[in-house]
Amino acid sequence: MTTAGDVRVGIIGGGLMGRELAAVCGRWDLLVDHPARPRVVAVADPSPAAREWFDRVDTVTLATDDWRHLVEDDGIDVLYIAVPHQLHEEIYVAAAAAGRDFLGEKPFGIDLGAAERIVGAIDASDAFVRVSSEFPFYPGAQRAWAYAASGALGDVLDVRSGFWHSSDINRTKPINWKRRAETCGELGVMGDLGLHVAHVPLRLGWVPRSVYARLDDVVTERPGPDGSPVVCDTWDNALLTCTAHPERGRDFTMLWETRRIAPGHANTWYFEAVGMDGGVRFSTREPATLRRFSVREGEQVWEEVQPGNVSAWPVVSGAIFEFGFGDALLQMWAAYFAERAAALGERFGTATPHEALMAHRVFDAALRSQRTDSPQSP
Ligand SMILES: NC(=O)c1ccc[n+]([C@@H]2O[C@H](COP(=O)([O-])OP(=O)(O)OC[C@H]3O[C@@H](n4cnc5c(N)ncnc54)[C@H](O)[C@@H]3O)[C@@H](O)[C@H]2O)c1
């Protein structure tokens, strides 16, 4: 039975992220008074094992090996497309051409050309499309964004936005599609982690005007399916020194740092911005703490704020409880479905296709910078 607010969701790509969405929908009742109620009704994946996983989701009535069935199915309201990067362009363009609303995974195309064609197809359609980026939905990150957006920083001096993890610190970890340029893209770690780092600065209107990049391919081969070494030809770590050109005010320095091999960091997303009058720091390494700087009566004060479990979309669990990765995904999806229902209001929205395209322009400049050892314009 369909009730008001029901949204029928089809998942294209039932791997890690496709399963995460099924789990998010399973705990949707955590949200209080949300305008939508998503139900996963279909999955498309060529892998039988991936499709079989969805047997446990009792709302799923269609499991197919062909994504076209979902794009063409009028019984589906929203698609979540979470496939390897070389498939983004074909599937996203087809979904947009069919006028299908979707949330597409980053990087939104394997390279800049693919991203331009995807965004062109979306702009030419009526489809409501957003891009996945969940870390800014941590309560501390939301408070950091709101503080920076309020103008409390004064003249901005220094911004650092980064994502460090160590998924690849083990040199004997077998190769997979994310570690090969053919399927991940030449941009490597910037494609995997870059939009997570770009989302908040771009939302604040801090657009890089020039980029000087140092890219590092740390582990150059990994065991293949039969154990023998296979070339691992994507960048593992990337440090981008940008000159940011804000809509108002002076240019300033901004670092975007993405690392797959960051010893000592399991999964750390952070955002820091400091200006003449104020500053803010948040890191998922200390998710219960937001740090704020201000000048008070001539004294420079860094203070700790406890953002708790007070998220943009209210939840039934207590305001003092801990917030985690699954909660950030739930909040991101809450923002997506609310914006689709014209109910986002002043809240922070999921990344837009044009933000993903701008991020691609920066990463393309970074690749040129690495080749020429000089700053490049996005
Ligand atoms: N937002 C995040 O935090 C986050 C985290 C990880 C990955 N991602 C992104 O999600 C996307 C998928 O990554 P993943 O980690 O889920 O990968 P994954 O390898 O776990 O899953 C990808 C799935 O796509 C399926 N697939 C392959 N070809 C297909 C086709 N033609 N049609 C339909 N399905 C097909 C595979 O069989 C696999 O099950 C990528 O764009 C990646 O960058 C986002």
The ligand as an ORCA input file, in Angstrom:
! r2SCAN-3c Opt
* xyz 0 1
  N      29.623      8.451     -0.149
  C      30.542      7.630      0.329
  O      30.943      7.722      1.494
  C      31.082      6.551     -0.558
  C      31.832      5.502     -0.015
  C      32.299      4.509     -0.869
  C      32.053      4.593     -2.222
  N      31.341      5.638     -2.725
  C      31.043      5.740     -4.178
  O      29.974      4.833     -4.448
  C      30.145      4.277     -5.750
  C      30.191      2.753     -5.596
  O      31.203      2.427     -4.677
  P      31.060      1.149     -3.728
  O      32.057      1.343     -2.640
  O      29.643      0.900     -3.365
  O      31.600      0.034     -4.710
  P      31.338     -1.539     -4.679
  O      32.381     -2.150     -5.549
  O      31.181     -2.038     -3.289
  O      29.893     -1.675     -5.370
  C      29.703     -1.356     -6.716
  C      28.616     -2.281     -7.245
  O      28.321     -1.901     -8.586
  C      28.030     -3.091     -9.271
  N      28.071     -2.908    -10.713
  C      29.126     -3.093    -11.561
  N      28.713     -2.903    -12.836
  C      27.389     -2.604    -12.779
  C      26.400     -2.338    -13.763
  N      26.683     -2.323    -15.068
  N      25.131     -2.103    -13.361
  C      24.804     -2.119    -12.039
  N      25.707     -2.383    -11.062
  C      26.971     -2.598    -11.431
  C      29.073     -4.093     -8.759
  O      28.721     -5.425     -9.046
  C      29.061     -3.752     -7.279
  O      28.136     -4.559     -6.568
  C      31.401      4.898     -6.328
  O      31.049      6.020     -7.108
  C      32.184      5.342     -5.101
  O      33.056      6.432     -5.344
  C      30.849      6.596     -1.908
*
